[in-house]
């Protein structure tokens, strides 16, 4: 399965973006998908994850501002990001696999830059 992220770009502080992660095959049988982000010099951190049945998980620091969702019919996972700050500047990557933090597939990432 290939994962391709899109939707990143330059946004002003306080702005919003919606990221998409499109899979090359059906995601119906993919139990867990997640969004991560990475900045130079820092470890990759999990933003949010979602199970096939729709149960979601958020790292505490992203609760309330970010919303993860998936559309199995479109083979796509989304990340709606609101009230963005410069600290949200990072490469955002999607991952998919059989369980929580058990990934078989990673995308290449989409860059998000928050700047005035």
C-alpha positions as protocol buffer text, in pm:
chain_id: "A"
residue {
  index: 1
  type: UNK
  ca { x: 0 y: 0 z: 0 }
}
residue {
  index: 2
  type: UNK
  ca { x: 132 y: 341 z: -91 }
}
residue {
  index: 3
  type: UNK
  ca { x: 29 y: 643 z: 113 }
}
residue {
  index: 4
  type: UNK
  ca { x: 37 y: 992 z: -32 }
}
residue {
  index: 5
  type: UNK
  ca { x: -14 y: 1299 z: 182 }
}
residue {
  index: 6
  type: UNK
  ca { x: -133 y: 1637 z: 56 }
}
residue {
  index: 7
  type: UNK
  ca { x: -280 y: 1958 z: 184 }
}
residue {
  index: 8
  type: UNK
  ca { x: 24 y: 2111 z: 346 }
}
residue {
  index: 9
  type: UNK
  ca { x: 146 y: 2459 z: 275 }
}
residue {
  index: 10
  type: UNK
  ca { x: 207 y: 2800 z: 422 }
}
residue {
  index: 11
  type: UNK
  ca { x: -55 y: 2935 z: 660 }
}
residue {
  index: 12
  type: UNK
  ca { x: -70 y: 3234 z: 894 }
}
residue {
  index: 13
  type: UNK
  ca { x: -88 y: 3185 z: 1271 }
}
residue {
  index: 14
  type: UNK
  ca { x: -446 y: 3117 z: 1372 }
}
residue {
  index: 15
  type: UNK
  ca { x: -525 y: 2963 z: 1038 }
}
residue {
  index: 16
  type: UNK
  ca { x: -645 y: 2615 z: 947 }
}
residue {
  index: 17
  type: UNK
  ca { x: -545 y: 2338 z: 712 }
}
residue {
  index: 18
  type: UNK
  ca { x: -686 y: 2000 z: 621 }
}
residue {
  index: 19
  type: UNK
  ca { x: -436 y: 1730 z: 536 }
}
residue {
  index: 20
  type: UNK
  ca { x: -524 y: 1422 z: 334 }
}
residue {
  index: 21
  type: UNK
  ca { x: -360 y: 1082 z: 319 }
}
residue {
  index: 22
  type: UNK
  ca { x: -472 y: 878 z: 19 }
}
residue {
  index: 23
  type: UNK
  ca { x: -397 y: 508 z: 2 }
}
residue {
  index: 24
  type: UNK
  ca { x: -332 y: 321 z: -322 }
}
residue {
  index: 25
  type: UNK
  ca { x: -556 y: 36 z: -208 }
}
residue {
  index: 26
  type: UNK
  ca { x: -862 y: -4 z: 4 }
}
residue {
  index: 27
  type: UNK
  ca { x: -813 y: 91 z: 368 }
}
residue {
  index: 28
  type: UNK
  ca { x: -1115 y: -107 z: 480 }
}
residue {
  index: 29
  type: UNK
  ca { x: -891 y: -379 z: 619 }
}
residue {
  index: 30
  type: UNK
  ca { x: -634 y: -144 z: 768 }
}
residue {
  index: 31
  type: UNK
  ca { x: -700 y: -151 z: 1138 }
}
residue {
  index: 32
  type: UNK
  ca { x: -510 y: 158 z: 1244 }
}
residue {
  index: 33
  type: UNK
  ca { x: -396 y: 475 z: 1070 }
}
residue {
  index: 34
  type: UNK
  ca { x: -223 y: 773 z: 1220 }
}
residue {
  index: 35
  type: UNK
  ca { x: -72 y: 1113 z: 1161 }
}
residue {
  index: 36
  type: UNK
  ca { x: 275 y: 1196 z: 1282 }
}
residue {
  index: 37
  type: UNK
  ca { x: 484 y: 1505 z: 1256 }
}
residue {
  index: 38
  type: UNK
  ca { x: 856 y: 1564 z: 1252 }
}
residue {
  index: 39
  type: UNK
  ca { x: 1082 y: 1865 z: 1272 }
}
residue {
  index: 40
  type: UNK
  ca { x: 1459 y: 1869 z: 1224 }
}
residue {
  index: 41
  type: UNK
  ca { x: 1642 y: 1767 z: 1537 }
}
residue {
  index: 42
  type: UNK
  ca { x: 1334 y: 1628 z: 1708 }
}
residue {
  index: 43
  type: UNK
  ca { x: 1189 y: 1283 z: 1730 }
}
residue {
  index: 44
  type: UNK
  ca { x: 887 y: 1199 z: 1525 }
}
residue {
  index: 45
  type: UNK
  ca { x: 575 y: 1247 z: 1736 }
}
residue {
  index: 46
  type: UNK
  ca { x: 231 y: 1102 z: 1700 }
}
residue {
  index: 47
  type: UNK
  ca { x: -43 y: 1357 z: 1649 }
}
residue {
  index: 48
  type: UNK
  ca { x: -351 y: 1136 z: 1630 }
}
residue {
  index: 49
  type: UNK
  ca { x: -465 y: 791 z: 1527 }
}
residue {
  index: 50
  type: UNK
  ca { x: -785 y: 629 z: 1417 }
}
residue {
  index: 51
  type: UNK
  ca { x: -906 y: 270 z: 1414 }
}
residue {
  index: 52
  type: UNK
  ca { x: -1108 y: 115 z: 1138 }
}
residue {
  index: 53
  type: UNK
  ca { x: -1423 y: 137 z: 1346 }
}
residue {
  index: 54
  type: UNK
  ca { x: -1372 y: 508 z: 1398 }
}
residue {
  index: 55
  type: UNK
  ca { x: -1227 y: 516 z: 1748 }
}
residue {
  index: 56
  type: UNK
  ca { x: -977 y: 797 z: 1769 }
}
residue {
  index: 57
  type: UNK
  ca { x: -670 y: 869 z: 1975 }
}
residue {
  index: 58
  type: UNK
  ca { x: -502 y: 1205 z: 2026 }
}
residue {
  index: 59
  type: UNK
  ca { x: -177 y: 1295 z: 2189 }
}
residue {
  index: 60
  type: UNK
  ca { x: -277 y: 1533 z: 2468 }
}
residue {
  index: 61
  type: UNK
  ca { x: -113 y: 1841 z: 2320 }
}
residue {
  index: 62
  type: UNK
  ca { x: -327 y: 1817 z: 2007 }
}
residue {
  index: 63
  type: UNK
  ca { x: -665 y: 1757 z: 2163 }
}
residue {
  index: 64
  type: UNK
  ca { x: -918 y: 2024 z: 2082 }
}
residue {
  index: 65
  type: UNK
  ca { x: -731 y: 2175 z: 1786 }
}
residue {
  index: 66
  type: UNK
  ca { x: -682 y: 1877 z: 1555 }
}
residue {
  index: 67
  type: UNK
  ca { x: -942 y: 1631 z: 1432 }
}
residue {
  index: 68
  type: UNK
  ca { x: -864 y: 1301 z: 1264 }
}
residue {
  index: 69
  type: UNK
  ca { x: -1108 y: 1117 z: 1041 }
}
residue {
  index: 70
  type: UNK
  ca { x: -1112 y: 855 z: 772 }
}
residue {
  index: 71
  type: UNK
  ca { x: -1332 y: 782 z: 473 }
}
residue {
  index: 72
  type: UNK
  ca { x: -1294 y: 417 z: 384 }
}
residue {
  index: 73
  type: UNK
  ca { x: -1493 y: 461 z: 63 }
}
residue {
  index: 74
  type: UNK
  ca { x: -1234 y: 711 z: -58 }
}
residue {
  index: 75
  type: UNK
  ca { x: -934 y: 528 z: 85 }
}
residue {
  index: 76
  type: UNK
  ca { x: -847 y: 850 z: 260 }
}
residue {
  index: 77
  type: UNK
  ca { x: -758 y: 971 z: 608 }
}
residue {
  index: 78
  type: UNK
  ca { x: -777 y: 1336 z: 704 }
}
residue {
  index: 79
  type: UNK
  ca { x: -634 y: 1568 z: 964 }
}
residue {
  index: 80
  type: UNK
  ca { x: -820 y: 1892 z: 1022 }
}
residue {
  index: 81
  type: UNK
  ca { x: -593 y: 2139 z: 1197 }
}
residue {
  index: 82
  type: UNK
  ca { x: -717 y: 2464 z: 1346 }
}
residue {
  index: 83
  type: UNK
  ca { x: -571 y: 2758 z: 1536 }
}
residue {
  index: 84
  type: UNK
  ca { x: -227 y: 2679 z: 1401 }
}
residue {
  index: 85
  type: UNK
  ca { x: 82 y: 2831 z: 1560 }
}
residue {
  index: 86
  type: UNK
  ca { x: 443 y: 2850 z: 1442 }
}
residue {
  index: 87
  type: UNK
  ca { x: 516 y: 2553 z: 1670 }
}
residue {
  index: 88
  type: UNK
  ca { x: 300 y: 2342 z: 1440 }
}
residue {
  index: 89
  type: UNK
  ca { x: 549 y: 2389 z: 1158 }
}
residue {
  index: 90
  type: UNK
  ca { x: 665 y: 2040 z: 1064 }
}
residue {
  index: 91
  type: UNK
  ca { x: 656 y: 1764 z: 809 }
}
residue {
  index: 92
  type: UNK
  ca { x: 334 y: 1571 z: 859 }
}
residue {
  index: 93
  type: UNK
  ca { x: 333 y: 1203 z: 771 }
}
residue {
  index: 94
  type: UNK
  ca { x: 69 y: 937 z: 768 }
}
residue {
  index: 95
  type: UNK
  ca { x: 112 y: 576 z: 867 }
}
residue {
  index: 96
  type: UNK
  ca { x: -100 y: 263 z: 847 }
}
residue {
  index: 97
  type: UNK
  ca { x: -89 y: -82 z: 995 }
}
residue {
  index: 98
  type: UNK
  ca { x: -247 y: -354 z: 1196 }
}
residue {
  index: 99
  type: UNK
  ca { x: -253 y: -192 z: 1535 }
}
residue {
  index: 100
  type: UNK
  ca { x: -162 y: 99 z: 1753 }
}
residue {
  index: 101
  type: UNK
  ca { x: 191 y: 203 z: 1659 }
}
residue {
  index: 102
  type: UNK
  ca { x: 228 y: -112 z: 1448 }
}
residue {
  index: 103
  type: UNK
  ca { x: 291 y: 30 z: 1103 }
}
residue {
  index: 104
  type: UNK
  ca { x: 356 y: -142 z: 776 }
}
residue {
  index: 105
  type: UNK
  ca { x: 327 y: 166 z: 559 }
}
residue {
  index: 106
  type: UNK
  ca { x: 441 y: 526 z: 572 }
}
residue {
  index: 107
  type: UNK
  ca { x: 388 y: 819 z: 341 }
}
residue {
  index: 108
  type: UNK
  ca { x: 653 y: 1068 z: 234 }
}
residue {
  index: 109
  type: UNK
  ca { x: 495 y: 1359 z: 416 }
}
residue {
  index: 110
  type: UNK
  ca { x: 354 y: 1702 z: 346 }
}
residue {
  index: 111
  type: UNK
  ca { x: 516 y: 2017 z: 479 }
}
residue {
  index: 112
  type: UNK
  ca { x: 318 y: 2255 z: 696 }
}
residue {
  index: 113
  type: UNK
  ca { x: 465 y: 2597 z: 765 }
}
residue {
  index: 114
  type: UNK
  ca { x: 295 y: 2840 z: 998 }
}
residue {
  index: 115
  type: UNK
  ca { x: 434 y: 3188 z: 967 }
}
residue {
  index: 116
  type: UNK
  ca { x: 324 y: 3547 z: 945 }
}
